[in-house]
Amino acid sequence: MTEIINLCLIPQGEACFFVLEGLLCYLDETQVEALFSAMAQHAGPLSEIVLDYVHAEVLHTGKCHHP
């Protein structure tokens, strides 16, 4: 993952805006950890991340319960 982030042409330590919408559901736990680790090593202190996720209950049961 670090190699991919380095190809983005953003200097290390610069503030970055990462958009992970529709991505994380295709990665396993190890890949997600590697991605977040690579982003943490590359991005500057003012960086932000936008993402979406599906709760595991929905994946396992197909049902979503709202409070």
mmCIF file as gemmi writes it, N, C-alpha and C atoms, coordinates in Angstrom:
data_model
loop_
_atom_site.group_PDB
_atom_site.id
_atom_site.type_symbol
_atom_site.label_atom_id
_atom_site.label_alt_id
_atom_site.label_comp_id
_atom_site.label_asym_id
_atom_site.label_entity_id
_atom_site.label_seq_id
_atom_site.pdbx_PDB_ins_code
_atom_site.Cartn_x
_atom_site.Cartn_y
_atom_site.Cartn_z
_atom_site.occupancy
_atom_site.B_iso_or_equiv
_atom_site.pdbx_formal_charge
_atom_site.auth_seq_id
_atom_site.auth_asym_id
_atom_site.pdbx_PDB_model_num
ATOM 1 N N . MET Axp A 1 ? 0.81 -1.191 0 1 0 ? 1 A 1
ATOM 2 C CA . MET Axp A 1 ? 0 0 0 1 0 ? 1 A 1
ATOM 3 C C . MET Axp A 1 ? 0.862 1.267 0 1 0 ? 1 A 1
ATOM 4 N N . THR Axp A 2 ? 1.983 1.218 0.697 1 0 ? 2 A 1
ATOM 5 C CA . THR Axp A 2 ? 2.85 2.389 0.753 1 0 ? 2 A 1
ATOM 6 C C . THR Axp A 2 ? 3.322 2.778 -0.637 1 0 ? 2 A 1
ATOM 7 N N . GLU Axp A 3 ? 3.651 1.792 -1.46 1 0 ? 3 A 1
ATOM 8 C CA . GLU Axp A 3 ? 4.118 2.079 -2.822 1 0 ? 3 A 1
ATOM 9 C C . GLU Axp A 3 ? 3.04 2.805 -3.62 1 0 ? 3 A 1
ATOM 10 N N . ILE Axp A 4 ? 1.796 2.4 -3.451 1 0 ? 4 A 1
ATOM 11 C CA . ILE Axp A 4 ? 0.691 3.025 -4.18 1 0 ? 4 A 1
ATOM 12 C C . ILE Axp A 4 ? 0.53 4.477 -3.738 1 0 ? 4 A 1
ATOM 13 N N . ILE Axp A 5 ? 0.555 4.712 -2.434 1 0 ? 5 A 1
ATOM 14 C CA . ILE Axp A 5 ? 0.409 6.075 -1.932 1 0 ? 5 A 1
ATOM 15 C C . ILE Axp A 5 ? 1.564 6.942 -2.411 1 0 ? 5 A 1
ATOM 16 N N . ASN Axp A 6 ? 2.765 6.4 -2.45 1 0 ? 6 A 1
ATOM 17 C CA . ASN Axp A 6 ? 3.919 7.171 -2.92 1 0 ? 6 A 1
ATOM 18 C C . ASN Axp A 6 ? 3.787 7.556 -4.387 1 0 ? 6 A 1
ATOM 19 N N . LEU Axp A 7 ? 3.036 6.804 -5.169 1 0 ? 7 A 1
ATOM 20 C CA . LEU Axp A 7 ? 2.828 7.114 -6.583 1 0 ? 7 A 1
ATOM 21 C C . LEU Axp A 7 ? 1.863 8.271 -6.795 1 0 ? 7 A 1
ATOM 22 N N . CYS Axp A 8 ? 1.21 8.727 -5.749 1 0 ? 8 A 1
ATOM 23 C CA . CYS Axp A 8 ? 0.204 9.79 -5.863 1 0 ? 8 A 1
ATOM 24 C C . CYS Axp A 8 ? 0.803 11.177 -6.061 1 0 ? 8 A 1
ATOM 25 N N . LEU Axp A 9 ? 2.102 11.283 -6.027 1 0 ? 9 A 1
ATOM 26 C CA . LEU Axp A 9 ? 2.821 12.535 -6.267 1 0 ? 9 A 1
ATOM 27 C C . LEU Axp A 9 ? 2.558 13.598 -5.21 1 0 ? 9 A 1
ATOM 28 N N . ILE Axp A 10 ? 2.131 13.193 -4.032 1 0 ? 10 A 1
ATOM 29 C CA . ILE Axp A 10 ? 1.946 14.122 -2.92 1 0 ? 10 A 1
ATOM 30 C C . ILE Axp A 10 ? 3.15 13.962 -1.999 1 0 ? 10 A 1
ATOM 31 N N . PRO Axp A 11 ? 3.877 15.014 -1.752 1 0 ? 11 A 1
ATOM 32 C CA . PRO Axp A 11 ? 5.059 14.898 -0.894 1 0 ? 11 A 1
ATOM 33 C C . PRO Axp A 11 ? 4.695 14.385 0.499 1 0 ? 11 A 1
ATOM 34 N N . GLN Axp A 12 ? 5.533 13.532 1.035 1 0 ? 12 A 1
ATOM 35 C CA . GLN Axp A 12 ? 5.294 12.995 2.372 1 0 ? 12 A 1
ATOM 36 C C . GLN Axp A 12 ? 5.23 14.132 3.38 1 0 ? 12 A 1
ATOM 37 N N . GLY Axp A 13 ? 4.251 14.06 4.275 1 0 ? 13 A 1
ATOM 38 C CA . GLY Axp A 13 ? 4.074 15.078 5.297 1 0 ? 13 A 1
ATOM 39 C C . GLY Axp A 13 ? 3.092 16.173 4.923 1 0 ? 13 A 1
ATOM 40 N N . GLU Axp A 14 ? 2.682 16.222 3.654 1 0 ? 14 A 1
ATOM 41 C CA . GLU Axp A 14 ? 1.691 17.205 3.209 1 0 ? 14 A 1
ATOM 42 C C . GLU Axp A 14 ? 0.31 16.782 3.706 1 0 ? 14 A 1
ATOM 43 N N . ALA Axp A 15 ? -0.556 17.762 3.905 1 0 ? 15 A 1
ATOM 44 C CA . ALA Axp A 15 ? -1.944 17.461 4.263 1 0 ? 15 A 1
ATOM 45 C C . ALA Axp A 15 ? -2.61 16.779 3.068 1 0 ? 15 A 1
ATOM 46 N N . CYS Axp A 16 ? -3.291 15.687 3.335 1 0 ? 16 A 1
ATOM 47 C CA . CYS Axp A 16 ? -3.952 14.909 2.285 1 0 ? 16 A 1
ATOM 48 C C . CYS Axp A 16 ? -5.439 14.76 2.617 1 0 ? 16 A 1
ATOM 49 N N . PHE Axp A 17 ? -6.237 14.549 1.592 1 0 ? 17 A 1
ATOM 50 C CA . PHE Axp A 17 ? -7.651 14.266 1.765 1 0 ? 17 A 1
ATOM 51 C C . PHE Axp A 17 ? -7.906 12.924 1.082 1 0 ? 17 A 1
ATOM 52 N N . PHE Axp A 18 ? -8.11 11.878 1.887 1 0 ? 18 A 1
ATOM 53 C CA . PHE Axp A 18 ? -8.302 10.527 1.368 1 0 ? 18 A 1
ATOM 54 C C . PHE Axp A 18 ? -9.797 10.225 1.279 1 0 ? 18 A 1
ATOM 55 N N . VAL Axp A 19 ? -10.261 9.781 0.122 1 0 ? 19 A 1
ATOM 56 C CA . VAL Axp A 19 ? -11.652 9.378 -0.067 1 0 ? 19 A 1
ATOM 57 C C . VAL Axp A 19 ? -11.661 7.868 -0.261 1 0 ? 19 A 1
ATOM 58 N N . LEU Axp A 20 ? -12.238 7.153 0.705 1 0 ? 20 A 1
ATOM 59 C CA . LEU Axp A 20 ? -12.258 5.696 0.673 1 0 ? 20 A 1
ATOM 60 C C . LEU Axp A 20 ? -13.68 5.154 0.493 1 0 ? 20 A 1
ATOM 61 N N . GLU Axp A 21 ? -14.549 5.924 -0.106 1 0 ? 21 A 1
ATOM 62 C CA . GLU Axp A 21 ? -15.934 5.504 -0.29 1 0 ? 21 A 1
ATOM 63 C C . GLU Axp A 21 ? -15.995 4.319 -1.249 1 0 ? 21 A 1
ATOM 64 N N . GLY Axp A 22 ? -16.696 3.278 -0.82 1 0 ? 22 A 1
ATOM 65 C CA . GLY Axp A 22 ? -16.876 2.106 -1.656 1 0 ? 22 A 1
ATOM 66 C C . GLY Axp A 22 ? -15.648 1.231 -1.8 1 0 ? 22 A 1
ATOM 67 N N . LEU Axp A 23 ? -14.642 1.449 -0.986 1 0 ? 23 A 1
ATOM 68 C CA . LEU Axp A 23 ? -13.399 0.69 -1.116 1 0 ? 23 A 1
ATOM 69 C C . LEU Axp A 23 ? -13.222 -0.365 -0.033 1 0 ? 23 A 1
ATOM 70 N N . LEU Axp A 24 ? -13.408 0.018 1.205 1 0 ? 24 A 1
ATOM 71 C CA . LEU Axp A 24 ? -13.029 -0.844 2.326 1 0 ? 24 A 1
ATOM 72 C C . LEU Axp A 24 ? -13.756 -2.184 2.336 1 0 ? 24 A 1
ATOM 73 N N . CYS Axp A 25 ? -14.968 -2.237 1.807 1 0 ? 25 A 1
ATOM 74 C CA . CYS Axp A 25 ? -15.717 -3.502 1.811 1 0 ? 25 A 1
ATOM 75 C C . CYS Axp A 25 ? -15.068 -4.562 0.917 1 0 ? 25 A 1
ATOM 76 N N . TYR Axp A 26 ? -14.175 -4.153 0.042 1 0 ? 26 A 1
ATOM 77 C CA . TYR Axp A 26 ? -13.49 -5.097 -0.847 1 0 ? 26 A 1
ATOM 78 C C . TYR Axp A 26 ? -12.143 -5.56 -0.294 1 0 ? 26 A 1
ATOM 79 N N . LEU Axp A 27 ? -11.725 -5.007 0.842 1 0 ? 27 A 1
ATOM 80 C CA . LEU Axp A 27 ? -10.439 -5.352 1.424 1 0 ? 27 A 1
ATOM 81 C C . LEU Axp A 27 ? -10.624 -6.22 2.655 1 0 ? 27 A 1
ATOM 82 N N . ASP Axp A 28 ? -9.665 -7.106 2.899 1 0 ? 28 A 1
ATOM 83 C CA . ASP Axp A 28 ? -9.727 -7.884 4.142 1 0 ? 28 A 1
ATOM 84 C C . ASP Axp A 28 ? -9.071 -7.06 5.251 1 0 ? 28 A 1
ATOM 85 N N . GLU Axp A 29 ? -9.145 -7.574 6.469 1 0 ? 29 A 1
ATOM 86 C CA . GLU Axp A 29 ? -8.658 -6.829 7.632 1 0 ? 29 A 1
ATOM 87 C C . GLU Axp A 29 ? -7.192 -6.447 7.504 1 0 ? 29 A 1
ATOM 88 N N . THR Axp A 30 ? -6.374 -7.363 7.013 1 0 ? 30 A 1
ATOM 89 C CA . THR Axp A 30 ? -4.948 -7.093 6.855 1 0 ? 30 A 1
ATOM 90 C C . THR Axp A 30 ? -4.711 -5.964 5.859 1 0 ? 30 A 1
ATOM 91 N N . GLN Axp A 31 ? -5.448 -5.951 4.774 1 0 ? 31 A 1
ATOM 92 C CA . GLN Axp A 31 ? -5.3 -4.904 3.768 1 0 ? 31 A 1
ATOM 93 C C . GLN Axp A 31 ? -5.756 -3.541 4.297 1 0 ? 31 A 1
ATOM 94 N N . VAL Axp A 32 ? -6.838 -3.533 5.068 1 0 ? 32 A 1
ATOM 95 C CA . VAL Axp A 32 ? -7.316 -2.28 5.657 1 0 ? 32 A 1
ATOM 96 C C . VAL Axp A 32 ? -6.268 -1.728 6.624 1 0 ? 32 A 1
ATOM 97 N N . GLU Axp A 33 ? -5.717 -2.594 7.458 1 0 ? 33 A 1
ATOM 98 C CA . GLU Axp A 33 ? -4.676 -2.16 8.392 1 0 ? 33 A 1
ATOM 99 C C . GLU Axp A 33 ? -3.465 -1.622 7.644 1 0 ? 33 A 1
ATOM 100 N N . ALA Axp A 34 ? -3.066 -2.276 6.569 1 0 ? 34 A 1
ATOM 101 C CA . ALA Axp A 34 ? -1.923 -1.821 5.777 1 0 ? 34 A 1
ATOM 102 C C . ALA Axp A 34 ? -2.211 -0.466 5.132 1 0 ? 34 A 1
ATOM 103 N N . LEU Axp A 35 ? -3.425 -0.278 4.647 1 0 ? 35 A 1
ATOM 104 C CA . LEU Axp A 35 ? -3.8 0.984 4.025 1 0 ? 35 A 1
ATOM 105 C C . LEU Axp A 35 ? -3.748 2.124 5.037 1 0 ? 35 A 1
ATOM 106 N N . PHE Axp A 36 ? -4.371 1.93 6.201 1 0 ? 36 A 1
ATOM 107 C CA . PHE Axp A 36 ? -4.371 2.986 7.21 1 0 ? 36 A 1
ATOM 108 C C . PHE Axp A 36 ? -2.961 3.257 7.734 1 0 ? 36 A 1
ATOM 109 N N . SER Axp A 37 ? -2.154 2.24 7.862 1 0 ? 37 A 1
ATOM 110 C CA . SER Axp A 37 ? -0.775 2.418 8.29 1 0 ? 37 A 1
ATOM 111 C C . SER Axp A 37 ? 0.002 3.24 7.269 1 0 ? 37 A 1
ATOM 112 N N . ALA Axp A 38 ? -0.166 2.923 5.995 1 0 ? 38 A 1
ATOM 113 C CA . ALA Axp A 38 ? 0.527 3.66 4.935 1 0 ? 38 A 1
ATOM 114 C C . ALA Axp A 38 ? 0.071 5.115 4.897 1 0 ? 38 A 1
ATOM 115 N N . MET Axp A 39 ? -1.231 5.345 5.067 1 0 ? 39 A 1
ATOM 116 C CA . MET Axp A 39 ? -1.73 6.723 5.079 1 0 ? 39 A 1
ATOM 117 C C . MET Axp A 39 ? -1.151 7.488 6.268 1 0 ? 39 A 1
ATOM 118 N N . ALA Axp A 40 ? -1.093 6.843 7.435 1 0 ? 40 A 1
ATOM 119 C CA . ALA Axp A 40 ? -0.56 7.492 8.641 1 0 ? 40 A 1
ATOM 120 C C . ALA Axp A 40 ? 0.916 7.849 8.474 1 0 ? 40 A 1
ATOM 121 N N . GLN Axp A 41 ? 1.667 6.997 7.795 1 0 ? 41 A 1
ATOM 122 C CA . GLN Axp A 41 ? 3.093 7.25 7.592 1 0 ? 41 A 1
ATOM 123 C C . GLN Axp A 41 ? 3.335 8.357 6.571 1 0 ? 41 A 1
ATOM 124 N N . HIS Axp A 42 ? 2.428 8.512 5.618 1 0 ? 42 A 1
ATOM 125 C CA . HIS Axp A 42 ? 2.635 9.437 4.516 1 0 ? 42 A 1
ATOM 126 C C . HIS Axp A 42 ? 2.039 10.824 4.779 1 0 ? 42 A 1
ATOM 127 N N . ALA Axp A 43 ? 0.851 10.861 5.327 1 0 ? 43 A 1
ATOM 128 C CA . ALA Axp A 43 ? 0.078 12.098 5.395 1 0 ? 43 A 1
ATOM 129 C C . ALA Axp A 43 ? 0.545 13.024 6.516 1 0 ? 43 A 1
ATOM 130 N N . GLY Axp A 44 ? 0.333 14.306 6.304 1 0 ? 44 A 1
ATOM 131 C CA . GLY Axp A 44 ? 0.658 15.316 7.299 1 0 ? 44 A 1
ATOM 132 C C . GLY Axp A 44 ? -0.401 15.424 8.374 1 0 ? 44 A 1
ATOM 133 N N . PRO Axp A 45 ? -0.144 16.271 9.38 1 0 ? 45 A 1
ATOM 134 C CA . PRO Axp A 45 ? -1.021 16.355 10.551 1 0 ? 45 A 1
ATOM 135 C C . PRO Axp A 45 ? -2.411 16.918 10.273 1 0 ? 45 A 1
ATOM 136 N N . LEU Axp A 46 ? -2.626 17.638 9.211 1 0 ? 46 A 1
ATOM 137 C CA . LEU Axp A 46 ? -3.948 18.202 8.92 1 0 ? 46 A 1
ATOM 138 C C . LEU Axp A 46 ? -4.74 17.347 7.931 1 0 ? 46 A 1
ATOM 139 N N . SER Axp A 47 ? -4.318 16.138 7.698 1 0 ? 47 A 1
ATOM 140 C CA . SER Axp A 47 ? -4.979 15.254 6.732 1 0 ? 47 A 1
ATOM 141 C C . SER Axp A 47 ? -6.341 14.799 7.247 1 0 ? 47 A 1
ATOM 142 N N . GLU Axp A 48 ? -7.195 14.432 6.292 1 0 ? 48 A 1
ATOM 143 C CA . GLU Axp A 48 ? -8.539 13.961 6.61 1 0 ? 48 A 1
ATOM 144 C C . GLU Axp A 48 ? -8.86 12.72 5.796 1 0 ? 48 A 1
ATOM 145 N N . ILE Axp A 49 ? -9.79 11.905 6.327 1 0 ? 49 A 1
ATOM 146 C CA . ILE Axp A 49 ? -10.241 10.692 5.649 1 0 ? 49 A 1
ATOM 147 C C . ILE Axp A 49 ? -11.767 10.71 5.622 1 0 ? 49 A 1
ATOM 148 N N . VAL Axp A 50 ? -12.322 10.384 4.464 1 0 ? 50 A 1
ATOM 149 C CA . VAL Axp A 50 ? -13.76 10.208 4.323 1 0 ? 50 A 1
ATOM 150 C C . VAL Axp A 50 ? -13.98 8.767 3.893 1 0 ? 50 A 1
ATOM 151 N N . LEU Axp A 51 ? -14.886 8.064 4.579 1 0 ? 51 A 1
ATOM 152 C CA . LEU Axp A 51 ? -15.14 6.665 4.223 1 0 ? 51 A 1
ATOM 153 C C . LEU Axp A 51 ? -16.577 6.294 4.532 1 0 ? 51 A 1
ATOM 154 N N . ASP Axp A 52 ? -16.989 5.19 3.977 1 0 ? 52 A 1
ATOM 155 C CA . ASP Axp A 52 ? -18.278 4.612 4.325 1 0 ? 52 A 1
ATOM 156 C C . ASP Axp A 52 ? -18.042 3.169 4.736 1 0 ? 52 A 1
ATOM 157 N N . TYR Axp A 53 ? -19.002 2.597 5.411 1 0 ? 53 A 1
ATOM 158 C CA . TYR Axp A 53 ? -18.857 1.21 5.848 1 0 ? 53 A 1
ATOM 159 C C . TYR Axp A 53 ? -20.231 0.585 6.005 1 0 ? 53 A 1
ATOM 160 N N . VAL Axp A 54 ? -20.253 -0.722 6.066 1 0 ? 54 A 1
ATOM 161 C CA . VAL Axp A 54 ? -21.466 -1.49 6.32 1 0 ? 54 A 1
ATOM 162 C C . VAL Axp A 54 ? -21.23 -2.264 7.608 1 0 ? 54 A 1
ATOM 163 N N . HIS Axp A 55 ? -22.171 -2.171 8.522 1 0 ? 55 A 1
ATOM 164 C CA . HIS Axp A 55 ? -22.053 -2.887 9.788 1 0 ? 55 A 1
ATOM 165 C C . HIS Axp A 55 ? -22.075 -4.391 9.519 1 0 ? 55 A 1
ATOM 166 N N . ALA Axp A 56 ? -21.276 -5.15 10.253 1 0 ? 56 A 1
ATOM 167 C CA . ALA Axp A 56 ? -21.162 -6.6 10.062 1 0 ? 56 A 1
ATOM 168 C C . ALA Axp A 56 ? -22.505 -7.3 10.168 1 0 ? 56 A 1
ATOM 169 N N . GLU Axp A 57 ? -23.404 -6.806 11.02 1 0 ? 57 A 1
ATOM 170 C CA . GLU Axp A 57 ? -24.729 -7.426 11.164 1 0 ? 57 A 1
ATOM 171 C C . GLU Axp A 57 ? -25.487 -7.436 9.842 1 0 ? 57 A 1
ATOM 172 N N . VAL Axp A 58 ? -25.376 -6.368 9.09 1 0 ? 58 A 1
ATOM 173 C CA . VAL Axp A 58 ? -26.054 -6.293 7.792 1 0 ? 58 A 1
ATOM 174 C C . VAL Axp A 58 ? -25.477 -7.326 6.835 1 0 ? 58 A 1
ATOM 175 N N . LEU Axp A 59 ? -24.175 -7.491 6.857 1 0 ? 59 A 1
ATOM 176 C CA . LEU Axp A 59 ? -23.543 -8.463 5.97 1 0 ? 59 A 1
ATOM 177 C C . LEU Axp A 59 ? -23.948 -9.899 6.319 1 0 ? 59 A 1
ATOM 178 N N . HIS Axp A 60 ? -24.081 -10.179 7.612 1 0 ? 60 A 1
ATOM 179 C CA . HIS Axp A 60 ? -24.381 -11.543 8.047 1 0 ? 60 A 1
ATOM 180 C C . HIS Axp A 60 ? -25.861 -11.888 8.003 1 0 ? 60 A 1
ATOM 181 N N . THR Axp A 61 ? -26.721 -10.888 8.254 1 0 ? 61 A 1
ATOM 182 C CA . THR Axp A 61 ? -28.163 -11.17 8.328 1 0 ? 61 A 1
ATOM 183 C C . THR Axp A 61 ? -28.962 -10.57 7.189 1 0 ? 61 A 1
ATOM 184 N N . GLY Axp A 62 ? -28.415 -9.572 6.544 1 0 ? 62 A 1
ATOM 185 C CA . GLY Axp A 62 ? -29.154 -8.882 5.502 1 0 ? 62 A 1
ATOM 186 C C . GLY Axp A 62 ? -30.184 -7.912 6.06 1 0 ? 62 A 1
ATOM 187 N N . LYS Axp A 63 ? -30.187 -7.719 7.378 1 0 ? 63 A 1
ATOM 188 C CA . LYS Axp A 63 ? -31.167 -6.855 8.017 1 0 ? 63 A 1
ATOM 189 C C . LYS Axp A 63 ? -30.465 -5.687 8.697 1 0 ? 63 A 1
ATOM 190 N N . CYS Axp A 64 ? -31.116 -4.551 8.661 1 0 ? 64 A 1
ATOM 191 C CA . CYS Axp A 64 ? -30.592 -3.366 9.333 1 0 ? 64 A 1
ATOM 192 C C . CYS Axp A 64 ? -31.621 -2.905 10.348 1 0 ? 64 A 1
ATOM 193 N N . HIS Axp A 65 ? -31.218 -2.782 11.585 1 0 ? 65 A 1
ATOM 194 C CA . HIS Axp A 65 ? -32.123 -2.345 12.657 1 0 ? 65 A 1
ATOM 195 C C . HIS Axp A 65 ? -31.812 -0.902 13.014 1 0 ? 65 A 1
ATOM 196 N N . HIS Axp A 66 ? -32.823 -0.061 12.931 1 0 ? 66 A 1
ATOM 197 C CA . HIS Axp A 66 ? -32.661 1.334 13.33 1 0 ? 66 A 1
ATOM 198 C C . HIS Axp A 66 ? -33.245 1.524 14.714 1 0 ? 66 A 1
ATOM 199 N N . PRO Axp A 67 ? -32.585 2.325 15.542 1 0 ? 67 A 1
ATOM 200 C CA . PRO Axp A 67 ? -33.116 2.577 16.901 1 0 ? 67 A 1
ATOM 201 C C . PRO Axp A 67 ? -34.402 3.364 16.87 1 0 ? 67 A 1
